[in-house]
Amino acid sequence: MERRRLGYPFSLAGARGQLRDFRRFHSMDGAGSTTRHSRDRGEDRYVVPVLAAPRRGRAERFARALHGRHPVLVFLAAALAGLAVLAALSIGLGLLVTHVLVQTAGIGSADDGFVRDLAQHRTGFETDASAVGSMVGGAPVLPILVGLIAIVCAIKRYWRVAAFAVFVLALESATYRITTLAAPRDRPHVHRLEGLPADASYPSGHTAASIAVYAGLVLLITSRIRTTWVRVAAWALAVAIPAFVAMSRMYRGMHHPLDVAGGAVIGIGAIVVLVFACRAAGAASLLRSEPSARRVAPSGARSDRGTVTAA
């Protein structure tokens, strides 16, 4: 009563309520953006920071350009647009390799010579190890791994993580297939240990897939981890596995070094595209929820102030 006569406009409880509303509805940048993502998205209760779209970034602008479309449609649009760009880039590099670089005496002979040297010094142990490397970078290991991750994440409602795992492999595979058709290249002229098509040397699909899946998953995991030695160990593994796969494919006479480089470009590109697509989907979800949030905020604020003045 005394506070009302003296004209105090707020109480301590009202100040706390206003501060809570301010943090909830006006946090826009940096860590605040990540917090807002985790609150507004049920599946991101334990948010993966790298998949949270920066405020006013490219992903949010892409989502705004689609005028409030459903996050799934925004995700698919971003993924398809990324596929078109990545495929065009891969085809361009493939044509550069097959029509320019391999015609250059120094580069072409070195590209072939490296694989010939590997084939001439094969051993039983190394041949068995290369079979393991090929399996780790392809079927059945990668499809099973991706499928299990997607099922677990879907059960836990981590939709964007599940979509990343599935579509990063799918987009890599699609880009690989398109490139082999547009820029065919003969495999190394050595005894090959696998009976795959002879004109599908460029790019290395196993290398691309191993980078897309293993490095992509490590990117998601390490974006939540702050322990330095764990991050270093995880990234060392993410580099070592694709390198092992790439050497195994060349050892088995399936690819040249330039083919492996082309596969690395596709794998890295697939990760970039899927991170962008997941961010755009998250931004679309937030944009669709903003109108209702704005309607709730003023009423909640009035309720707090009304309670204060009635005290």
N, C-alpha and C positions, 0 to 999 in steps of 0.2 A: 504494500500500500504506500509506504513512504517513497519507494522508488518511482511509483507511478505519479505521485504528486510532484516530485522533483523533476519529472520529465526524462528519466533515463530511458533511452530508446531500445535497450536490449538487456538481456540477462546473460549470464555465463553459459547457460544451456543453449540459448539462441545463438550465441557466437560460435559454439561448437558445431551446431547444426549447419550454420552458414559456411563454416570452414569445410565441413564434410561435403557439402554440395559443390563448393568451389573446386575442391580436389577431384570430385567425381566427374563434373561436366566441363571443366575448363582446362584439364591437363592435356597439353597438345604435343609436346616435343620430348625427345630423349626418352628417359626412363618412364616418364609419365605416359607417353604413347604406348609403350609396352604394357603398362599396368592397365590402361584402358582397354587394350585388346584382350587381355586375360579376363577382365571382368565382363565384357560384353559378349565374349565368345565362350559358350559352355565347354566346347571341346578343347579350349586352350587354357584350362584351369592351371596347367603347368606349361606355360607358353614357351614355344621355341623362339627365342628372340630373333633369329635370322629370318623367320617367316613373318614377322610383324612389319607392316608397311610403315615407313617413315612418314610423318605428317607432311602433306603437301608434296610428296615425292612423286616419281614417275608412276608407280603402281596406283597411287590414289588418283592421279590425273587420268590414268587409263580407265579406272572404274567410274569416275565421274563422266567420262566421255560416253559411256554406255547407258547413262541416264537411269540409274537405279535398277538395272537388271539384276536378276538373281545371282548370288555369288557363284553358283555352279556354272551358269552361262558365262560369267566374266572369266572364270578360270579357264573354261574351254576356249573362249575367244583368245585369251592371252597365250595359251599353249599352242593353238593352231597358228597364230601369227608368228610365234617364236619358231615353230617348226618350219614355216615358209622361209624365214630369214636364215635359220641355221642350215637348211637344205641348200639354199642358194649359195651360202658361203662355202659349204663343203663341196658342192659341185664345182665352184670356181677354183678352189684349191686343187681338186682332183684333175681338172683340165690343165691347170698349171703344171702339176706333177707329170701327167702322162704326155703332154704335148711340148713341154719346154724343159723341165728339169731333167727328166730321164734321157732326153736327147743330147744333153750336155755331157761330153765325154767323161769329165772328172766326176760329176755327181752320179750319173747313171752307172758307171763301172763300179764306183764305191758302193752304191746301193745294192747291186747284184753280188759284189765280191764279199760283202759282210755275211750274207746268207750262205754263200758257197763255203766259206771258211767254217761256219757252224756245222754245215752238213758233213764236211769232210772229217770232222773230229768228234763225231757222235759216239757216245758210250751207252751201255745199257742203263746205268743209273740215271744219266742225264735224260735219256729218252723217257724213262718212267716219270721223272720229275716234270718233264715238259707236258706229259699227259695230264698230270695233276694241275699244272698251271692252266692248261686249256679248259679243264673242267671247272676250275674256280672262276674263270672269266666268262663262262657261258652256261649252256644247259648241262645238267639239270640244276646246278647249284643256284645260279642267280634267280631264275623264276621261282624256285621254292623259297628262297630267302625273302624275296620281295613279297610273295604271297603271304608268308607267315607274318611279316611286319604289317602288311595291310590289314590282315584279319585282326591282329592284336590291337592295332590303333583304332580300327573301326569299332571294336567292342568297347574300348575305352573312350570312344567318341573324339578321338584326335583326328578329325577328318582331313585337315590339311597335310598332316604328316603322312597319313595313309595315301592321299592323292599324290604327294611328292614321290613316295616310294614306287608306286605303280607306274605313274606317267613318266618319270625320268627314264625308266628302262624302255617304255613304249616309244617315247619320242626319240631316244637314241637309236632304237631298232629301225624306226621308220626312216630316219635320216640316213642311216647306213644303207638300207635297201635302195632308196632313191639315188644315192651317190653311186652305188655299184652299177646301176642301170645307165646313169648319165655319163659316167667317166670310167668305163671298164679298163682293167689293166691285167695283164697276164701275171700269174703267180711266178715266184722264182723258178728258174729252170734247174731244179735239183730234185732228188728223190723226195717226194712229199709223203708225210706220214698220215695224211688224211685224204679222203676222196671227195673233196668239195669242188665246186665249179672252178675251172682253171682260169677264168677271166674275171674273178672277183677278188683280186688282190688288194685293190684300194677301195676303201680304207680298211683298217683292222677293226672288225666289229667287236671282237673279244676285248681289245684294249679299250675301245670306246665304252662298252658296257661296264667293264670293271671300274673305270674312272667314274662313270655316272652313278653307279650304285654305291661303291665303297667310299669314295671321296664325298659323294653327296650325303650319305648317312653320317659320316664323321663331321661334316660341316654342321649338320643339325645338332649333333650331340655336343660338339665343342662350343657351340654358341651359348650353351647353358653352363658349361664348366669353366671355373675360374682357376683351378689348380694347374700351374704351369706344366709340371712334369706329366700330368695326365693328358693335357692338350698336345704336348710334344710327342708323347708315345702314340697317341691316336693318329696324329697326322703322319708320323713315320710309318705306321701300318697302312694308312691310306695311300701312301706313295709306294711302299714296298710291294703291295699286292698287285697293282696294275703293272709295275715294272717287271715283276715275275711273270705275269701273264704275257706281256709284250715279248719278252725274251723267249718264252715257251713257243709262241706263235712263229717267231722267226726261226727258232731252232728246228721246228717241225716242217720248215720249208713252205709255210703258208703265206708269209708276208715279207715285204722289204722294210727297211727302217723308215722310209718315207710313208709307207702305208700305216705304220704304227703312229707316226706323227699326225697323220690325218685322223686317225682314230682318237688320239688325245684331244684334238680340237673339237670333235663331235661330243666326246664325253664331258668336257668342260662346258661347252655350249649348252648341253642338255641341262646341266645343273643350273646355269644362269637363267635359262628360260623357265624352269620349274620354280625357282625361288621367286622370280617375278610374278608368275601366274598365281602362286600361293599368296603372295603379298596383295595382289590385285583382288583376289577373292576375299581376303580378310578386310580390305578397305571397302569393298562393296557391301559386306555385311554391316560394317560400321555406318556407312552412309545410309543404308536402309533403316537403321535403328535410330539415327540422329533425330528425326522429327518427333518420334515418341519421347525420346529423352528430353527434348526441349520442352515438350508439353508437361512432363512430370516435374521438371526442375522448378518452374515458377510456382506451381501449386504447392510443392513441398516447402518452398521457401516461405510462401504466405502462411502455410500451416504453422511453421516454426514461429514466425513473427506474431501470428495470432495467439498462439499459446503464451508468448512472452507478455503481450499487452494485457492478456486476461489474468495474469498472475497477480 
